Amino acid sequence: MTEQAPYRLYLREDQIPTQWYNLRADMPEKPEPLRLPDGRVAEAADLAPVFCDELVRQELDDATPCFDIPDPVREMYRIYRPSPLCRAYNLERALDTPAKIYYKFEGNNTSGSHKLNSAIAQAYYAKAQDLDGITTETGAGQWGTALAEASAHFGLNLDVFMVKCSYEQKPFRRNIMETFGANVTPSPSDTTEIGRRMLSERPDSSGSLGTAISEAVERALNIPQNKGRYTLGSVLNQVALHQSVIGLESYAALQELGEYPDVVVGCAGGGSNLAGLIAPFMRDKLRGSRPDTRFVAVEPASCPSLTRGRFAYDFADTGRTCPMAKMYTLGNGFLPSPDHAGGLRYHGMSPIVSKLKHDGFLDAVAVKQTDVFAAAVEFARLETILPAPESAHAIYQAMEEAKACREANEEKTILFCLTGTGYFDMKAYDAYNKGVLGDYEPTDEELAIGFASIPRIEGL
């Protein structure tokens, strides 16, 4: 049947998942709990001022395997889901590989990325709690765009703190957010105490996701009458839960084709698309039915949390206002270079992804920016989709896996997530096409500065 696999396979609307899958329920060892600065385990009451009540419940629940998707959320999903599972025939031919390459394309919506899957859910829960406004951060702008769409749909005010270098590199992303009614501020900014402190220390700062998170949390806590909450586009357990729709749809589509992946690849910044994609396949590995499946996280060499970071408790934000998570981290004080994979410029990693990597269930590789763009250009010319720089990290590694199959004359099935489109990343493509796009890898000395900011908690 796979010989006649379509270039694009769309499931029916009635095959959109009715429940999100919680991978933590099947993990033999759960991710470590969130902790407060004094080392105490964070409880629901500690998180309630920051996150919506239902999101707090999802965040802390390691045992419930499935959560029902509310009808209003699923109704919005129908606008752009199911997303297609694509067979990269042209790429396979160009690589002369016996491997079969499939990709789940999540860019087929106005936000241009997978981020809408969680944005709709988070905005819905805020509206259901009768809140007035929500706040967030955004790097490349995909999360901010998605949340602006969802906020407009549910009638919420939205403040977005956009990493300054991305704010300057990608003005059209900002324009879309503003079109949907969001207020967008470059971070660090002079509109928050944390932002002003950051600017006093580094007036020329290009920003980071950690800093933008701090500003967004501060703003949320100051919305009058406790009518505001903060929303996060990646990293947290709740976001990984919502993104499981990617993996669940991929699983169902591959079943229709009689296929199962030998290798599953995803780009990794905070870890949300990766955690969502791998969820049902990792479940099979953890339960022992598919023990040999390989999972690969791909991150930028310029921000190598999984490959060069430390597995430790660290603050999720630079301002140290959020609880601490046990994760692979470069330190909350690490300031990434202003490269073009803005959505991957985070100092830490999803606790779920981090735990799976630490326990040997998942591999990680770091790749250079110019290699990523070379893969992106080749993919675009062959498969007709211009990928986001973040997504192109997964493309690069999928191509490397396929080349290895060619060298070994071994047929494997490779699945990766094409998380979004790159049509607002043309400055980066222009720099690459002109040969002026460079590579950057932090030195051990630079990493040491970030590591020094990791808190030391006695007994942990």
N, C-alpha and C positions, 0 to 999 in steps of 0.2 A: 504493500500500500504506500510506503514512503517514497517509492520511485515516482509516484504521481502526486506527491505532496504539493499543494498549491504554493505559489509565491507568498500569498497571504491567506491565512486561515482565520476567519472570524467566527467565534462562537455566537450562538443566538442570545438575544437579550435575556431570555428566561434562564440562561446559564450563568449570568452574573452571580457571583457568590452571594448567598444570603447571610453568611457569617464570616467574620474575620477569624483567622487561625492564630492562636497564641503559642508560638514555638517554645516559650519557656516551660509550658506544661510537660513537654517531652524531653527537656534537657536533664540529663542525669544529675548534674550539679547546676543549680540556678545561678544566675548572675548575682553578685553581691548586692545587698540593699543600698539604696541611697542613704547618705548620712549627713547630719548637720555638722557645722564647723567644730563643735565640741566632741564629735565622734558618735553621738547618739544616732540610732537608726531613725530615719525620717518616717513619721506616721502621717496618716491622712490629714490630720489637723494642721500639720506643719506645711503641707503642700497646698491646702485649700485656698489660702490667700493669693496664690500665684496661678493655679490651674483650675479649670472647671471641675466640678465635683465628679462627674462621670469619668473624666479623663484621669483624675486622681485614682479612682477605683481601678481603671484599666492599667494604670502605671504600676500599681502595687501588687496586682494579682498574678502570681506565678503559677497558679494551679488550674485555673479555668481554661480548658483547651479552646473554646470557641465563644465569641461574643456576637450576638445578633447585630446585623447592620440595620439601623433604623430606616423605616420606609422613606422618609424625606431624603436621606442620604443616598439610598439606592435609586431613588427617582432621579436625582441629579447624576448619579453614575451612568444612567441610561443615555445621557446626552453624548457621552464619548466612550462608553464601555459597552461591550467588551473591546479591549484593544487587540490589534492583530498580532498573531504569531507568524513571523515571516521566515521563509527559507532563503538564505543568502546564496542562491545558485551562482550568480555572477561572481561573487567573491570566492566561492569554492573553486570555480573554473580558473580564475586568475591565479590562485594560490596553487593550483594543480594538486589538490589535496584529496585523499579519500575520505576525509572527515565530512560530516554533515553539520552545517552551521545554521542554527536557528537563533532568531532574536525576537524578543518581546518589545514592540515599539510603543512607548508610552507618551510620545510627543504629539499625538493626534487630538489636541485640544488647544484652546486659546492660550493657556499658560505655557504650552509647549513642553510639558514635562509630566513626570509621575507625581509631582508634588500635590496636584489637585486631589489625589486620592485621600490624603489626610486633611487637607485644607477644608474640604467639604464637611468632613466629620467634626473637626474642631470648631468650625463656625456654627454648625448645627447645635452642638452641645452648649455653646455660649448663648445662642438664642434661646434654647430650651430652658436655660437658667435665668432668663430675663436680664441679661447683661446689656449694658449700653455700648461698650467698646472693648476691643481687644488690641493687643500690641504684638509685634514680632520683630525679628531681625531677618535680613536676607543677604546672601553673598552675591551669587551671580544674578539674582533677581527672579529666578524661577519660583521659589517659594513665596516671595512677596507678591508676585503676579497671581499665583494660584490663590493665595489667601485673600487678595483684593477681590477676585472674582467671587469667591465663596461668601465673603463679607457683604458684598453688594447684593447677592442673592437673598441672604437672610436678614438684610437691613441692619448691619452693624457698622459702627465707626471703627476705622482701622488706622493705627499709627505704625509705620514701617521704618526701622532704622537699617539703612542699607550701607554695607561696608564701603568706605569712601572711595577706594580705588575702583570698585565695580560701579558705584554711582557715577563716576567720571567716565569710565570705559564704556558703559552700557546705558546711555541716556534714554534709549527707546524702551528699555524695560521699565524705567521710572515713569515714562509717559503712559505706558499701559496701566500701571498701578494707579496713577492719578486719574486716568480715564474711568476706572472703576470706583473712583471716589476715595482712594487711600491718601493719607498724608505721608510723604516720604522725606526722610531726613538723612543726610550723609553722616556716617558714624566713624570716628567720634565726633560729637557735636557739642555745642555750648548750651544745649537745651536741658541737660541733666547734670546732676552733681558728678556722676561718674565720668561722663563725657568731658566735663570741664577739667576734672583731675587728670584724665588721660592726655588732654591737649596741653596742660601745663607741663607735663612730663615730656611729651613728644609732640611739639606743635606741628611737625610735618608728618605725623602718623598717617599711613595709608589705610589704617583700620584693620580689624579682624572680626571674625564671627563672634569670638569670645567677648569683645568689647561691645559689639552691637547687641548681643544678648543682654549684657548688663544694663545697657540703656533702656532696652525694651521692658525688662522686668521692673526697673525703677519707675518708668512711666505708668505701667499697669497698676502698680501699688499706690499710685497717686491719683487715679481716676476717682472722682467724688462718689461717696456713698457706697464704697466697695462694689461698684458696678463695672469694674474692669478686670480682665484676666490676661495673662501672657500665653502665647501659643508658640510652639517650637516646631520647626519643619523637619527635623531629623533627630538622631541620637537616642531620644527617649523610647522606652518600651511601647508607649501608646502609639507612637508614630510607626514603629516597626509593625505593630499589630495591624494598623490601617493599611499599610503597604502590602500586607499579605495577599491582597486581591491580585497583585501582579503574579505571584507564584501560583496561586490557586487556579487562575485562568490558564497560565502556562501549562500547568499539570494536566488540566482537562483537555486542552488542545492537543498536547502531545499524546495523550491517551487515544484520542480520535485517530491519530496518525500511526498508532502502534509503536510509538517511540518513547525512549527514556534517556535523559542526558547522562553521559559519562563525566562531563565536566560542566560546571555551572560557574559563570563569571559575572562579576558586577563591579562597577566603580565604587569607590568608598571614600567619602568625605566625613560624614557623620554616621553613615551606615544604613540609612533607611531603605533605599531601593534594594541594596544588597540583602538586607535582612528579609525584606518582603519577597524578593525573588526566590531565595533559597528555602523559604519556610517549609513547604510541603515535601520538598526533596530531602532537606535535612532531617525532617521527621522520619522519613524512610531509613535514612542512615542511622539515626539514633535508635530506632526500633529494631534494626538489624536486618531489614528486608533488602536493603540496597547498601551494603557496607562499603562498597568500593567507589562510590561517587565522589569526585573531587570537587572542592569548592575553592574559588580563588577570588580574593579581594584585591582590587587594583587601585593604588593610591599614587598621588604625584610625588616624585622624588623631592620636591621642594617642601612638602609637608608630610613627612613619613611617620605618622603616629604608629601604625601597625608594625612597620619593619624596623624602625629605629627608636620607637618610644618605649616607655616603661609601663608595666602593668601595675597600676597603683591607684589609690583614691586621689582624685583631684577635683577641683572646682570646675563646673561646666562653663563658667564664664570668667573673663579676665577681671571683672570687678569683684569677684568672690561673693556675690549676692545669692547665688543659687546653691542648692545642696551639692554634695560631692558624690561622684559616681566612681566605682571601681572600673577602670577602663585602661586601654592603651592610650597614653598621653605624652605629649611633648612638653607639658607644663602649661598652666593657664597663663603664664607670662610670656609664652613663645609668640613671636610676631612673625607670621609667614610673609614670604616675599609677595609683592603684588603681581603675581602671574595671572594668566587668563582663565585658569580653572577655578574661578572664584567660589563655586559651590563646594570645592574640596579643601578650602583653606580654613580648616578647623583644627584646633590643637589636640582634640581627643577623638574618641570613637564610641559608637554604640556599645553599651555594656553587654548586650546580647552577642554582637559580633566579636567583641573583645574576649568574652568568656569562651566562645567557640574556638577562637584562634588559640587562646592560651591552653585549652584542653586538647588541642591537636585535631580538631574536626575541620579546620579551615586553614588554607594557606594564604599568604599575602605577598604581593610584589609591589615594588615602587618603580615608576617609569618616568623618563624624562619628557619634558614638554614638547620638544621638537619631534621626538619619535611618535608621540601621541598625535600631533597634527599631521604628520606624514600618513599615519593610519587613517585619520579622519578624511583627508583628501582622497586617498585611494578608495575608501568606502563610499564616499559621496559620488565619485565618478562611476563606480560600479553599481551601487544600489539606489542611487538617485535621492537619497536623504542626506541633507547636510547636518551632521551630528553636533550637538553641544560639545565643547571641549571636555566637560566632565564625562559625558557618555563615551567619548572617544578613547578614554582609558580602558574601558571594557572591550571596545573594538580592537584596540592594539593587542590586548592579551588573548582575545579569541583568535586573532590571526596567528599569534605565536603558538598557540595550542594546535592550530590547524597545520602550521608548518612542521611542527614536531611529528604530527601524524604522517605527513608526507615523507619525512626522513626515515621514519620507522616503518613505513608502508602499513600503517595501522588505521583501521576505520573506527572512528569514535563519533559520538554525537555531542556537539558542543552547544550550549545554550547561554546567551548573554542578554542583558537588559539594555536596550537603547533607550536611555532615560528621557531624552529630550532632543529638541532641534537647536541648531546653532545660528539661526537667522538674526539673532541680536548680538552675535559674537564676531561681527565682521571686522572689527578693528584687529582682533587676534588673527583672523584668517589673512587679513591684509598684511600684517607684520610677517606672518609665516611665508606668504607668497613673495614678499619682497626680500626674504632672507635675513630679516633683522630680528626675528623672534629667537630668544636665547633660552638657555637652560640654567637652572640654579639648584644647587643642593647645599643645604646648611652644613657648615663644618661641625666637628665634634665640639669645638669651643662655643659655637653659637647654640647648639643644642643644650650644652651645659647650663647656659643662662636660663633657658626655659625650665630645665629639670630642677633648678634651684627654687623655682616657684611652687613646686609640688609640696603640699603641706605634709608635715610629719605628725602622725597621730599615734600616740603610744598604744601599743597592742594591736595595731592594724598594719 
